[in-house]
Each structure stands twice: as structure tokens, then as C-alpha cells.
Amino acid sequence: MAYVIQSAYTGAFLAPDPEDGQPRWVMLLREAHAVPDYETAVEMIEDHIDPFHKAQIVDLSEL
């Protein structure tokens, strides 16, 4: 499965940079490199997102 993290506040996606793996915000879904598992997505939220974003994990197989 593949997941992306989206800010419900801004609509931006938090995704690992393909070059160095560091999380970064992108505006377009096509630029949001997916994370392979739900646990990694949860860790990224805990480590890199402020609560005001109201982060949501989107399962790409559900789209």
C-alpha cells in the first residue's frame, strides 16, 4: 500500500524528498512521494507536523 499525508488546513502534502528522504511540503499530489506503510506516515506526522494542520493520512489505494 501507499500513503500520503495531507494538511486539512492548507491542502499541502508532507512527503519525503526523493533525493534526500527529508520531509517537505508540496502542493501537488503528483509531487507527493508516497510512504510505503501507515506506521511511517504516523511517525512523520508526530515528528514534523504542527497540530493546526489537522493532518490526515490518505490511502492511495482508496482513491
Secondary structure, DSSP 4 states (H G I P E B T S, - for coil): --EEEEETTT--EEEE-TTT--EEEESSGGG-PPBSSHHHHHHHHHHH--GGG-EEEEEGGG-
